[in-house]
């Protein structure tokens, strides 16, 4: 997983859109709120609630800046 995320995917251009096979954002927000309450989680929750699906809405660059799961882990 480290190689796939930190070497292969991280090497893609920042404007590459991410299309996960499943809708993870809403579930990640739900879990994240139980562990951490911060502006990143709140903003992501607003985004998830205002979009039926979030696939293809994020880029590799967005993920490099920080995903909601990174925020929880680094919390």
PDB file of N, CA, C and O in Angstrom:
ATOM      1  N   UNK A   1       0.822  -1.183   0.000  1.00  0.00           N
ATOM      2  CA  UNK A   1       0.000   0.000   0.000  1.00  0.00           C
ATOM      3  C   UNK A   1       0.876   1.259   0.000  1.00  0.00           C
ATOM      4  O   UNK A   1       0.576   2.230  -0.696  1.00  0.00           O
ATOM      5  N   UNK A   2       1.960   1.235   0.786  1.00  0.00           N
ATOM      6  CA  UNK A   2       2.874   2.382   0.818  1.00  0.00           C
ATOM      7  C   UNK A   2       3.384   2.712  -0.583  1.00  0.00           C
ATOM      8  O   UNK A   2       3.362   3.870  -1.002  1.00  0.00           O
ATOM      9  N   UNK A   3       3.842   1.693  -1.302  1.00  0.00           N
ATOM     10  CA  UNK A   3       4.379   1.929  -2.641  1.00  0.00           C
ATOM     11  C   UNK A   3       3.295   2.466  -3.571  1.00  0.00           C
ATOM     12  O   UNK A   3       3.537   3.406  -4.328  1.00  0.00           O
ATOM     13  N   UNK A   4       2.112   1.878  -3.520  1.00  0.00           N
ATOM     14  CA  UNK A   4       1.022   2.314  -4.393  1.00  0.00           C
ATOM     15  C   UNK A   4       0.641   3.770  -4.140  1.00  0.00           C
ATOM     16  O   UNK A   4       0.462   4.541  -5.083  1.00  0.00           O
ATOM     17  N   UNK A   5       0.516   4.146  -2.866  1.00  0.00           N
ATOM     18  CA  UNK A   5       0.095   5.506  -2.537  1.00  0.00           C
ATOM     19  C   UNK A   5       1.216   6.526  -2.635  1.00  0.00           C
ATOM     20  O   UNK A   5       1.059   7.573  -3.262  1.00  0.00           O
ATOM     21  N   UNK A   6       2.334   6.221  -2.019  1.00  0.00           N
ATOM     22  CA  UNK A   6       3.390   7.220  -1.866  1.00  0.00           C
ATOM     23  C   UNK A   6       4.403   7.264  -3.003  1.00  0.00           C
ATOM     24  O   UNK A   6       5.167   8.223  -3.115  1.00  0.00           O
ATOM     25  N   UNK A   7       4.415   6.249  -3.834  1.00  0.00           N
ATOM     26  CA  UNK A   7       5.335   6.262  -4.971  1.00  0.00           C
ATOM     27  C   UNK A   7       4.570   6.334  -6.299  1.00  0.00           C
ATOM     28  O   UNK A   7       4.797   7.241  -7.100  1.00  0.00           O
ATOM     29  N   UNK A   8       3.676   5.387  -6.525  1.00  0.00           N
ATOM     30  CA  UNK A   8       2.983   5.333  -7.812  1.00  0.00           C
ATOM     31  C   UNK A   8       1.993   6.482  -7.982  1.00  0.00           C
ATOM     32  O   UNK A   8       2.117   7.270  -8.920  1.00  0.00           O
ATOM     33  N   UNK A   9       1.010   6.587  -7.084  1.00  0.00           N
ATOM     34  CA  UNK A   9      -0.007   7.629  -7.218  1.00  0.00           C
ATOM     35  C   UNK A   9       0.568   9.020  -6.967  1.00  0.00           C
ATOM     36  O   UNK A   9       0.181   9.973  -7.643  1.00  0.00           O
ATOM     37  N   UNK A  10       1.471   9.151  -6.022  1.00  0.00           N
ATOM     38  CA  UNK A  10       2.066  10.454  -5.716  1.00  0.00           C
ATOM     39  C   UNK A  10       2.886  10.999  -6.881  1.00  0.00           C
ATOM     40  O   UNK A  10       3.120  12.205  -6.962  1.00  0.00           O
ATOM     41  N   UNK A  11       3.323  10.126  -7.779  1.00  0.00           N
ATOM     42  CA  UNK A  11       4.118  10.563  -8.934  1.00  0.00           C
ATOM     43  C   UNK A  11       3.244  11.154 -10.047  1.00  0.00           C
ATOM     44  O   UNK A  11       3.761  11.783 -10.971  1.00  0.00           O
ATOM     45  N   UNK A  12       1.929  10.955  -9.964  1.00  0.00           N
ATOM     46  CA  UNK A  12       1.028  11.496 -10.983  1.00  0.00           C
ATOM     47  C   UNK A  12       0.935  13.016 -10.856  1.00  0.00           C
ATOM     48  O   UNK A  12       1.178  13.560  -9.778  1.00  0.00           O
ATOM     49  N   UNK A  13       0.584  13.708 -11.948  1.00  0.00           N
ATOM     50  CA  UNK A  13       0.422  15.167 -11.878  1.00  0.00           C
ATOM     51  C   UNK A  13      -0.649  15.550 -10.848  1.00  0.00           C
ATOM     52  O   UNK A  13      -1.627  14.826 -10.660  1.00  0.00           O
ATOM     53  N   UNK A  14      -0.454  16.681 -10.194  1.00  0.00           N
ATOM     54  CA  UNK A  14      -1.381  17.119  -9.145  1.00  0.00           C
ATOM     55  C   UNK A  14      -2.814  17.296  -9.630  1.00  0.00           C
ATOM     56  O   UNK A  14      -3.747  17.172  -8.836  1.00  0.00           O
ATOM     57  N   UNK A  15      -3.010  17.584 -10.917  1.00  0.00           N
ATOM     58  CA  UNK A  15      -4.374  17.802 -11.406  1.00  0.00           C
ATOM     59  C   UNK A  15      -5.083  16.506 -11.828  1.00  0.00           C
ATOM     60  O   UNK A  15      -6.180  16.561 -12.383  1.00  0.00           O
ATOM     61  N   UNK A  16      -4.473  15.347 -11.573  1.00  0.00           N
ATOM     62  CA  UNK A  16      -5.089  14.058 -11.885  1.00  0.00           C
ATOM     63  C   UNK A  16      -6.273  13.842 -10.961  1.00  0.00           C
ATOM     64  O   UNK A  16      -6.121  13.873  -9.740  1.00  0.00           O
ATOM     65  N   UNK A  17      -7.469  13.619 -11.539  1.00  0.00           N
ATOM     66  CA  UNK A  17      -8.658  13.375 -10.729  1.00  0.00           C
ATOM     67  C   UNK A  17      -8.637  11.968 -10.159  1.00  0.00           C
ATOM     68  O   UNK A  17      -8.172  11.024 -10.798  1.00  0.00           O
ATOM     69  N   UNK A  18      -9.156  11.849  -8.932  1.00  0.00           N
ATOM     70  CA  UNK A  18      -9.200  10.573  -8.228  1.00  0.00           C
ATOM     71  C   UNK A  18     -10.619  10.016  -8.317  1.00  0.00           C
ATOM     72  O   UNK A  18     -11.580  10.678  -7.924  1.00  0.00           O
ATOM     73  N   UNK A  19     -10.739   8.804  -8.833  1.00  0.00           N
ATOM     74  CA  UNK A  19     -12.026   8.119  -8.941  1.00  0.00           C
ATOM     75  C   UNK A  19     -11.964   6.792  -8.184  1.00  0.00           C
ATOM     76  O   UNK A  19     -11.722   5.750  -8.793  1.00  0.00           O
ATOM     77  N   UNK A  20     -12.182   6.817  -6.854  1.00  0.00           N
ATOM     78  CA  UNK A  20     -12.175   5.549  -6.124  1.00  0.00           C
ATOM     79  C   UNK A  20     -13.347   4.683  -6.573  1.00  0.00           C
ATOM     80  O   UNK A  20     -14.348   5.183  -7.087  1.00  0.00           O
ATOM     81  N   UNK A  21     -13.205   3.401  -6.373  1.00  0.00           N
ATOM     82  CA  UNK A  21     -14.248   2.466  -6.785  1.00  0.00           C
ATOM     83  C   UNK A  21     -15.503   2.517  -5.939  1.00  0.00           C
ATOM     84  O   UNK A  21     -16.547   2.002  -6.340  1.00  0.00           O
ATOM     85  N   UNK A  22     -15.411   3.132  -4.778  1.00  0.00           N
ATOM     86  CA  UNK A  22     -16.543   3.213  -3.869  1.00  0.00           C
ATOM     87  C   UNK A  22     -16.623   4.611  -3.287  1.00  0.00           C
ATOM     88  O   UNK A  22     -15.651   5.366  -3.323  1.00  0.00           O
ATOM     89  N   UNK A  23     -17.782   4.952  -2.753  1.00  0.00           N
ATOM     90  CA  UNK A  23     -17.985   6.236  -2.094  1.00  0.00           C
ATOM     91  C   UNK A  23     -17.463   6.131  -0.665  1.00  0.00           C
ATOM     92  O   UNK A  23     -18.134   5.583   0.210  1.00  0.00           O
ATOM     93  N   UNK A  24     -16.263   6.660  -0.434  1.00  0.00           N
ATOM     94  CA  UNK A  24     -15.645   6.584   0.890  1.00  0.00           C
ATOM     95  C   UNK A  24     -15.799   7.861   1.707  1.00  0.00           C
ATOM     96  O   UNK A  24     -15.754   7.813   2.936  1.00  0.00           O
ATOM     97  N   UNK A  25     -15.977   8.981   1.055  1.00  0.00           N
ATOM     98  CA  UNK A  25     -15.920  10.268   1.748  1.00  0.00           C
ATOM     99  C   UNK A  25     -16.927  10.364   2.880  1.00  0.00           C
ATOM    100  O   UNK A  25     -16.580  10.771   3.988  1.00  0.00           O
ATOM    101  N   UNK A  26     -18.172   9.993   2.609  1.00  0.00           N
ATOM    102  CA  UNK A  26     -19.214  10.134   3.634  1.00  0.00           C
ATOM    103  C   UNK A  26     -18.954   9.223   4.828  1.00  0.00           C
ATOM    104  O   UNK A  26     -19.154   9.637   5.970  1.00  0.00           O
ATOM    105  N   UNK A  27     -18.519   8.007   4.589  1.00  0.00           N
ATOM    106  CA  UNK A  27     -18.190   7.095   5.681  1.00  0.00           C
ATOM    107  C   UNK A  27     -16.979   7.566   6.462  1.00  0.00           C
ATOM    108  O   UNK A  27     -16.938   7.451   7.686  1.00  0.00           O
ATOM    109  N   UNK A  28     -15.994   8.096   5.753  1.00  0.00           N
ATOM    110  CA  UNK A  28     -14.800   8.611   6.427  1.00  0.00           C
ATOM    111  C   UNK A  28     -15.137   9.807   7.313  1.00  0.00           C
ATOM    112  O   UNK A  28     -14.591   9.951   8.407  1.00  0.00           O
ATOM    113  N   UNK A  29     -16.036  10.662   6.835  1.00  0.00           N
ATOM    114  CA  UNK A  29     -16.454  11.815   7.633  1.00  0.00           C
ATOM    115  C   UNK A  29     -17.184  11.337   8.887  1.00  0.00           C
ATOM    116  O   UNK A  29     -16.936  11.834   9.986  1.00  0.00           O
ATOM    117  N   UNK A  30     -18.069  10.384   8.718  1.00  0.00           N
ATOM    118  CA  UNK A  30     -18.822   9.857   9.859  1.00  0.00           C
ATOM    119  C   UNK A  30     -17.865   9.314  10.924  1.00  0.00           C
ATOM    120  O   UNK A  30     -18.018   9.606  12.110  1.00  0.00           O
ATOM    121  N   UNK A  31     -16.889   8.531  10.500  1.00  0.00           N
ATOM    122  CA  UNK A  31     -15.893   8.007  11.433  1.00  0.00           C
ATOM    123  C   UNK A  31     -15.037   9.133  12.002  1.00  0.00           C
ATOM    124  O   UNK A  31     -14.792   9.186  13.207  1.00  0.00           O
ATOM    125  N   UNK A  32     -14.587  10.025  11.137  1.00  0.00           N
ATOM    126  CA  UNK A  32     -13.707  11.107  11.555  1.00  0.00           C
ATOM    127  C   UNK A  32     -14.310  11.974  12.644  1.00  0.00           C
ATOM    128  O   UNK A  32     -13.601  12.421  13.545  1.00  0.00           O
ATOM    129  N   UNK A  33     -15.607  12.215  12.569  1.00  0.00           N
ATOM    130  CA  UNK A  33     -16.277  13.035  13.575  1.00  0.00           C
ATOM    131  C   UNK A  33     -16.259  12.380  14.948  1.00  0.00           C
ATOM    132  O   UNK A  33     -16.340  13.077  15.960  1.00  0.00           O
ATOM    133  N   UNK A  34     -16.156  11.067  15.005  1.00  0.00           N
ATOM    134  CA  UNK A  34     -16.105  10.391  16.300  1.00  0.00           C
ATOM    135  C   UNK A  34     -14.731  10.506  16.937  1.00  0.00           C
ATOM    136  O   UNK A  34     -14.587  10.312  18.144  1.00  0.00           O
ATOM    137  N   UNK A  35     -13.717  10.821  16.134  1.00  0.00           N
ATOM    138  CA  UNK A  35     -12.342  10.854  16.620  1.00  0.00           C
ATOM    139  C   UNK A  35     -11.806  12.274  16.735  1.00  0.00           C
ATOM    140  O   UNK A  35     -11.019  12.573  17.634  1.00  0.00           O
ATOM    141  N   UNK A  36     -12.226  13.144  15.834  1.00  0.00           N
ATOM    142  CA  UNK A  36     -11.616  14.464  15.724  1.00  0.00           C
ATOM    143  C   UNK A  36     -12.647  15.473  15.248  1.00  0.00           C
ATOM    144  O   UNK A  36     -13.356  15.220  14.274  1.00  0.00           O
ATOM    145  N   UNK A  37     -12.738  16.586  15.905  1.00  0.00           N
ATOM    146  CA  UNK A  37     -13.592  17.686  15.462  1.00  0.00           C
ATOM    147  C   UNK A  37     -12.685  18.869  15.128  1.00  0.00           C
ATOM    148  O   UNK A  37     -12.146  19.522  16.021  1.00  0.00           O
ATOM    149  N   UNK A  38     -12.525  19.132  13.845  1.00  0.00           N
ATOM    150  CA  UNK A  38     -11.749  20.305  13.436  1.00  0.00           C
ATOM    151  C   UNK A  38     -12.354  20.878  12.163  1.00  0.00           C
ATOM    152  O   UNK A  38     -13.306  20.324  11.614  1.00  0.00           O
ATOM    153  N   UNK A  39     -11.801  21.983  11.702  1.00  0.00           N
ATOM    154  CA  UNK A  39     -12.358  22.652  10.530  1.00  0.00           C
ATOM    155  C   UNK A  39     -12.295  21.787   9.280  1.00  0.00           C
ATOM    156  O   UNK A  39     -13.203  21.840   8.450  1.00  0.00           O
ATOM    157  N   UNK A  40     -11.234  20.987   9.129  1.00  0.00           N
ATOM    158  CA  UNK A  40     -11.120  20.131   7.943  1.00  0.00           C
ATOM    159  C   UNK A  40     -12.260  19.126   7.874  1.00  0.00           C
ATOM    160  O   UNK A  40     -12.858  18.927   6.816  1.00  0.00           O
ATOM    161  N   UNK A  41     -12.558  18.498   9.000  1.00  0.00           N
ATOM    162  CA  UNK A  41     -13.643  17.515   9.043  1.00  0.00           C
ATOM    163  C   UNK A  41     -14.980  18.206   8.802  1.00  0.00           C
ATOM    164  O   UNK A  41     -15.822  17.683   8.072  1.00  0.00           O
ATOM    165  N   UNK A  42     -15.183  19.363   9.398  1.00  0.00           N
ATOM    166  CA  UNK A  42     -16.437  20.103   9.219  1.00  0.00           C
ATOM    167  C   UNK A  42     -16.635  20.518   7.765  1.00  0.00           C
ATOM    168  O   UNK A  42     -17.734  20.391   7.224  1.00  0.00           O
ATOM    169  N   UNK A  43     -15.570  21.016   7.129  1.00  0.00           N
ATOM    170  CA  UNK A  43     -15.665  21.414   5.722  1.00  0.00           C
ATOM    171  C   UNK A  43     -15.942  20.214   4.827  1.00  0.00           C
ATOM    172  O   UNK A  43     -16.733  20.295   3.887  1.00  0.00           O
ATOM    173  N   UNK A  44     -15.281  19.099   5.130  1.00  0.00           N
ATOM    174  CA  UNK A  44     -15.499  17.902   4.335  1.00  0.00           C
ATOM    175  C   UNK A  44     -16.914  17.373   4.519  1.00  0.00           C
ATOM    176  O   UNK A  44     -17.520  16.881   3.567  1.00  0.00           O
ATOM    177  N   UNK A  45     -17.445  17.469   5.729  1.00  0.00           N
ATOM    178  CA  UNK A  45     -18.823  17.035   5.978  1.00  0.00           C
ATOM    179  C   UNK A  45     -19.805  17.889   5.172  1.00  0.00           C
ATOM    180  O   UNK A  45     -20.739  17.359   4.570  1.00  0.00           O
ATOM    181  N   UNK A  46     -19.600  19.190   5.157  1.00  0.00           N
ATOM    182  CA  UNK A  46     -20.453  20.081   4.362  1.00  0.00           C
ATOM    183  C   UNK A  46     -20.384  19.713   2.889  1.00  0.00           C
ATOM    184  O   UNK A  46     -21.404  19.664   2.202  1.00  0.00           O
ATOM    185  N   UNK A  47     -19.169  19.453   2.409  1.00  0.00           N
ATOM    186  CA  UNK A  47     -18.988  19.068   1.014  1.00  0.00           C
ATOM    187  C   UNK A  47     -19.708  17.752   0.715  1.00  0.00           C
ATOM    188  O   UNK A  47     -20.422  17.643  -0.282  1.00  0.00           O
ATOM    189  N   UNK A  48     -19.518  16.758   1.579  1.00  0.00           N
ATOM    190  CA  UNK A  48     -20.132  15.447   1.377  1.00  0.00           C
ATOM    191  C   UNK A  48     -21.657  15.540   1.415  1.00  0.00           C
ATOM    192  O   UNK A  48     -22.342  14.882   0.632  1.00  0.00           O
ATOM    193  N   UNK A  49     -22.181  16.352   2.320  1.00  0.00           N
ATOM    194  CA  UNK A  49     -23.639  16.498   2.432  1.00  0.00           C
ATOM    195  C   UNK A  49     -24.248  17.228   1.242  1.00  0.00           C
ATOM    196  O   UNK A  49     -25.419  17.021   0.926  1.00  0.00           O
ATOM    197  N   UNK A  50     -23.480  18.065   0.590  1.00  0.00           N
ATOM    198  CA  UNK A  50     -24.011  18.826  -0.538  1.00  0.00           C
ATOM    199  C   UNK A  50     -23.769  18.140  -1.888  1.00  0.00           C
ATOM    200  O   UNK A  50     -24.156  18.671  -2.929  1.00  0.00           O
ATOM    201  N   UNK A  51     -23.130  16.959  -1.875  1.00  0.00           N
ATOM    202  CA  UNK A  51     -22.872  16.207  -3.097  1.00  0.00           C
ATOM    203  C   UNK A  51     -23.344  14.773  -2.931  1.00  0.00           C
ATOM    204  O   UNK A  51     -22.966  14.094  -1.977  1.00  0.00           O
ATOM    205  N   UNK A  52     -24.165  14.317  -3.858  1.00  0.00           N
ATOM    206  CA  UNK A  52     -24.654  12.936  -3.786  1.00  0.00           C
ATOM    207  C   UNK A  52     -23.490  11.958  -3.858  1.00  0.00           C
ATOM    208  O   UNK A  52     -23.449  10.977  -3.115  1.00  0.00           O
ATOM    209  N   UNK A  53     -22.551  12.224  -4.750  1.00  0.00           N
ATOM    210  CA  UNK A  53     -21.353  11.401  -4.897  1.00  0.00           C
ATOM    211  C   UNK A  53     -20.136  12.316  -4.929  1.00  0.00           C
ATOM    212  O   UNK A  53     -20.201  13.433  -5.442  1.00  0.00           O
ATOM    213  N   UNK A  54     -19.035  11.837  -4.383  1.00  0.00           N
ATOM    214  CA  UNK A  54     -17.827  12.665  -4.350  1.00  0.00           C
ATOM    215  C   UNK A  54     -16.710  12.120  -5.228  1.00  0.00           C
ATOM    216  O   UNK A  54     -15.646  12.732  -5.316  1.00  0.00           O
ATOM    217  N   UNK A  55     -16.932  10.973  -5.884  1.00  0.00           N
ATOM    218  CA  UNK A  55     -15.907  10.427  -6.757  1.00  0.00           C
ATOM    219  C   UNK A  55     -15.596  11.422  -7.875  1.00  0.00           C
ATOM    220  O   UNK A  55     -16.504  12.006  -8.467  1.00  0.00           O
ATOM    221  N   UNK A  56     -14.318  11.605  -8.154  1.00  0.00           N
ATOM    222  CA  UNK A  56     -13.907  12.498  -9.226  1.00  0.00           C
ATOM    223  C   UNK A  56     -13.919  13.967  -8.854  1.00  0.00           C
ATOM    224  O   UNK A  56     -13.668  14.820  -9.706  1.00  0.00           O
ATOM    225  N   UNK A  57     -14.202  14.276  -7.611  1.00  0.00           N
ATOM    226  CA  UNK A  57     -14.230  15.671  -7.158  1.00  0.00           C
ATOM    227  C   UNK A  57     -12.897  16.096  -6.549  1.00  0.00           C
ATOM    228  O   UNK A  57     -12.669  17.283  -6.315  1.00  0.00           O
ATOM    229  N   UNK A  58     -12.012  15.123  -6.290  1.00  0.00           N
ATOM    230  CA  UNK A  58     -10.724  15.413  -5.681  1.00  0.00           C
ATOM    231  C   UNK A  58      -9.605  15.059  -6.649  1.00  0.00           C
ATOM    232  O   UNK A  58      -9.779  14.235  -7.547  1.00  0.00           O
ATOM    233  N   UNK A  59      -8.462  15.689  -6.455  1.00  0.00           N
ATOM    234  CA  UNK A  59      -7.298  15.428  -7.300  1.00  0.00           C
ATOM    235  C   UNK A  59      -6.164  14.850  -6.458  1.00  0.00           C
ATOM    236  O   UNK A  59      -6.215  14.854  -5.228  1.00  0.00           O
ATOM    237  N   UNK A  60      -5.150  14.357  -7.145  1.00  0.00           N
ATOM    238  CA  UNK A  60      -3.945  13.889  -6.452  1.00  0.00           C
ATOM    239  C   UNK A  60      -3.370  15.034  -5.616  1.00  0.00           C
ATOM    240  O   UNK A  60      -2.906  14.813  -4.498  1.00  0.00           O
ATOM    241  N   UNK A  61      -3.400  16.245  -6.152  1.00  0.00           N
ATOM    242  CA  UNK A  61      -2.914  17.413  -5.412  1.00  0.00           C
ATOM    243  C   UNK A  61      -3.679  17.625  -4.116  1.00  0.00           C
ATOM    244  O   UNK A  61      -3.084  17.940  -3.085  1.00  0.00           O
ATOM    245  N   UNK A  62      -5.008  17.452  -4.164  1.00  0.00           N
ATOM    246  CA  UNK A  62      -5.811  17.563  -2.941  1.00  0.00           C
ATOM    247  C   UNK A  62      -5.362  16.535  -1.914  1.00  0.00           C
ATOM    248  O   UNK A  62      -5.229  16.844  -0.730  1.00  0.00           O
ATOM    249  N   UNK A  63      -5.133  15.324  -2.370  1.00  0.00           N
ATOM    250  CA  UNK A  63      -4.726  14.248  -1.464  1.00  0.00           C
ATOM    251  C   UNK A  63      -3.334  14.492  -0.884  1.00  0.00           C
ATOM    252  O   UNK A  63      -3.059  14.123   0.258  1.00  0.00           O
ATOM    253  N   UNK A  64      -2.456  15.118  -1.676  1.00  0.00           N
ATOM    254  CA  UNK A  64      -1.121  15.431  -1.167  1.00  0.00           C
ATOM    255  C   UNK A  64      -1.188  16.470  -0.053  1.00  0.00           C
ATOM    256  O   UNK A  64      -0.427  16.404   0.913  1.00  0.00           O
ATOM    257  N   UNK A  65      -2.099  17.426  -0.190  1.00  0.00           N
ATOM    258  CA  UNK A  65      -2.255  18.456   0.840  1.00  0.00           C
ATOM    259  C   UNK A  65      -2.788  17.832   2.116  1.00  0.00           C
ATOM    260  O   UNK A  65      -2.405  18.234   3.215  1.00  0.00           O
ATOM    261  N   UNK A  66      -3.660  16.864   1.977  1.00  0.00           N
ATOM    262  CA  UNK A  66      -4.162  16.176   3.163  1.00  0.00           C
ATOM    263  C   UNK A  66      -5.566  15.660   2.971  1.00  0.00           C
ATOM    264  O   UNK A  66      -6.477  16.397   2.592  1.00  0.00           O
ATOM    265  N   UNK A  67      -5.721  14.402   3.236  1.00  0.00           N
ATOM    266  CA  UNK A  67      -7.046  13.806   3.177  1.00  0.00           C
ATOM    267  C   UNK A  67      -7.632  13.780   4.579  1.00  0.00           C
ATOM    268  O   UNK A  67      -6.925  14.011   5.560  1.00  0.00           O
ATOM    269  N   UNK A  68      -8.908  13.503   4.668  1.00  0.00           N
ATOM    270  CA  UNK A  68      -9.552  13.462   5.977  1.00  0.00           C
ATOM    271  C   UNK A  68      -8.969  12.359   6.847  1.00  0.00           C
ATOM    272  O   UNK A  68      -8.892  12.523   8.065  1.00  0.00           O
ATOM    273  N   UNK A  69      -8.560  11.254   6.266  1.00  0.00           N
ATOM    274  CA  UNK A  69      -7.983  10.175   7.060  1.00  0.00           C
ATOM    275  C   UNK A  69      -6.599  10.566   7.583  1.00  0.00           C
ATOM    276  O   UNK A  69      -6.229  10.189   8.695  1.00  0.00           O
ATOM    277  N   UNK A  70      -5.839  11.313   6.797  1.00  0.00           N
ATOM    278  CA  UNK A  70      -4.545  11.803   7.284  1.00  0.00           C
ATOM    279  C   UNK A  70      -4.753  12.724   8.478  1.00  0.00           C
ATOM    280  O   UNK A  70      -3.998  12.672   9.449  1.00  0.00           O
ATOM    281  N   UNK A  71      -5.770  13.558   8.406  1.00  0.00           N
ATOM    282  CA  UNK A  71      -6.050  14.480   9.499  1.00  0.00           C
ATOM    283  C   UNK A  71      -6.362  13.723  10.784  1.00  0.00           C
ATOM    284  O   UNK A  71      -5.952  14.132  11.871  1.00  0.00           O
ATOM    285  N   UNK A  72      -7.081  12.631  10.652  1.00  0.00           N
ATOM    286  CA  UNK A  72      -7.436  11.831  11.824  1.00  0.00           C
ATOM    287  C   UNK A  72      -6.196  11.163  12.396  1.00  0.00           C
ATOM    288  O   UNK A  72      -5.971  11.178  13.606  1.00  0.00           O
ATOM    289  N   UNK A  73      -5.401  10.583  11.521  1.00  0.00           N
ATOM    290  CA  UNK A  73      -4.198   9.866  11.964  1.00  0.00           C
ATOM    291  C   UNK A  73      -3.206  10.821  12.621  1.00  0.00           C
ATOM    292  O   UNK A  73      -2.617  10.509  13.655  1.00  0.00           O
ATOM    293  N   UNK A  74      -3.031  11.989  12.005  1.00  0.00           N
ATOM    294  CA  UNK A  74      -2.059  12.944  12.519  1.00  0.00           C
ATOM    295  C   UNK A  74      -2.608  13.767  13.666  1.00  0.00           C
ATOM    296  O   UNK A  74      -1.855  14.343  14.452  1.00  0.00           O
ATOM    297  N   UNK A  75      -3.985  13.819  13.759  1.00  0.00           N
ATOM    298  CA  UNK A  75      -4.756  14.549  14.729  1.00  0.00           C
ATOM    299  C   UNK A  75      -4.051  15.056  15.874  1.00  0.00           C
ATOM    300  O   UNK A  75      -4.654  15.689  16.740  1.00  0.00           O
TER     301      UNK A  75
END
